[in-house]
Amino acid sequence: MTEHSDEHSGRRKPCEDEALLLTQFVADHAPDAVFWIDEDGRFTYVNEAACRSLEYTCEELLRMGVPDIDPTWPGDVWRQRWEDLKHRGAYTFETVHKTKSGRVFPVEIRANYIEFGGKSLDCAYARDLTDRKRKDNALNATSQMLKLVLDTIPVAVWWKDQHSVFVGCNRLFAANAGLESPEHIVGKTDFDLPWTEEQSAHYRADDREVMESGNPKLYYEETQRTTQGATIHVRTSKVPLRGADGEIIGVLGTFEDITERKQTEEALRLIQYALDNITDAVFLVRPSGRFAYANNAACDLSGYSGEELLEMSVPDLNSDFSAANWPAHWNEVKDRRVMTLEAMLKTKEARLIPVEIRANFVEFEGREYHYTYVRDTSARKAAEAERRALERRLEEHKRKFYRETILSVTEGKLDICDYSAVKPYVLGASMATDVFEACDVGRARKAAEIFCVRQGLDQDDLSTFAVAIGEAITNALKHGERGRVFAGKANGELWVGVQDSGPGIESLILPSAVLRRGFSTKPSLGLGYSIMLEVSDRILLKTGDRGTTVVLIKSLAETTQKPLDNVPDTWQGIPSPTV
């Protein structure tokens, strides 16, 4: 048979049969599932991979169609897709396949429309995407986690290409740049953001330096303008961004807003400066008594340098404390939280300086300290001593003025004196008795009356003199809580004295106390010194903060007593003392 007649007879040549067999073999053993599908969606051919992936035999699949293995392709959908494939010729899409056991897995379909032997077919290749999807999902999860991390960390992150054009950033950087989301940063430059022109140029210069040198630039501080126009302080780091081949493809940067930290540091520096330079000495003391800090005033006060003080402890400056009693003092301040005391500070030159110490117990980061202020009280002590001396001189001046004035007003009868004037009468007394309670007043008065009678005082003078004695005793018990009555006779004079241990009569009320009828610093029924002046020839009055002594003196030579009608009833008209 000729070659021509073989062609017209419809028989294939041996070479064609071999090619067909080879094609059949390749299709049967292809790694991807191969399906030939007719226009009704029925399978006319499936390869071994299709059978394995779907868990069906070849015979079973040839009795099935697309809707049997793809739940997303029912019959009506197949007809529409067929027409679409016929029109397009070929396309690729993703769908799912369902195995005989019911397992559903993702596949990628490459559909091809062909016509062969008068028939229309879809020659489809199906690739199992399970592994790829798993990897894609893992990659997406990693990508999402990375994005979550970038958007969560409290640091702004960004990256640029070789031309300093932004390629990406995290959410914090986008917010600082006034953008709604990180995606909006792509394609922008620093000049498109709220920074000033000068700042933008500076940032880009830093980018070039890092990319050209290949060296990172870490933890440097710079300023940045916010979307509100405020200036903040940021700490920036930039590193070269390298591709898989190690070549620099851009720059990666981070910055942290340290404005609040800077403000805090500035405030701390101000506090430290103020603490170092205040006029009071300040010590920070550890539980052991060693100094952890001493300011400039502490150095000036003690004469030691700061370095020397940090090698010393409290007992080195204050001999009141030692290794033995310091723990007790530490615990006392700890319990009371704050404590003030006075002490003597020993300087480097062994000079003792009076100081006031105010110790405060504080805790910082789990450690305990005494935060102690020490103030030199030398000037205050000197001023107080001078004030006390002035007060004494003033008191002496006032008492001298009052003595002279009262002596003049009473025509020499009432003498405001010191102890030297009453001492002879106290020591020369031949009778004495103590008064402790109100019930003792009558007894002491009676004893004084008996003494006066025995010394020759007539009955008329005795009755009035006894009233004056009673007033003196009552005053002693009322103002001094206790008293002592004494009496004596010498040189034609009889005297009865009363001592008390009270606070004495203040200078300002002394004239009223001794001259105003019925005057008393406490409620009283007696007429006090007014009566004493009327019935006594002379009165000695010594008063002070250690008590009062009054001596009523009666002359035994006189037979009658003249009332002092000219003694004023009030302390009016008497000029005030001047210094």
Secondary structure, DSSP 8 states (H G I E B T S, - for coil): --HHHHHHHT---HHHHHHHHHHHHHHHT-SSEEEEE-TTSBEEEE-HHHHHHHT--HHHHHT-BHHHH-TT--HHHHHHHHHHHHHHSEEEEEEEEE-TTS-EEEEEEEEEEEEETTEEEEEEEEEE-HHHHHHHHHHHHHHHHHHHHHHHSSSEEEEEETTS-EEEE-HHHHHHTT-SSGGGGTT--GGGSSS-HHHHHHHHHHHHHHHHH---EEEEEEEEE-TTS-EEEEEEEEEEEE-TTS-EEEEEEEEEE-HHHHHHHHHHHHHHHHHHHSSSEEEEE-TTSBEEEE-HHHHHHHS--HHHHTT-BHHHH-TT--TTTHHHHHHHHHHHSEEEEEEEEE-TTS-EEEEEEEEEEEEETTEEEEEEEEEE-HHHHHHHHHHHHHHHHHHHHHHHHHHHHHHHHTTT-EEE--HHHHHHHHHT-SEEEEE-STHHHHHHHHHHHHHHHHTT--HHHHHHHHHHHHHHHHHHHHHHSSEEEEEEEETTEEEEEEEE-S----GGGHHHHHHSTT--SS--SS-THHHHHHH-SEEEEEEETTEEEEEEEEESS-SS----TTS-SSS-S------
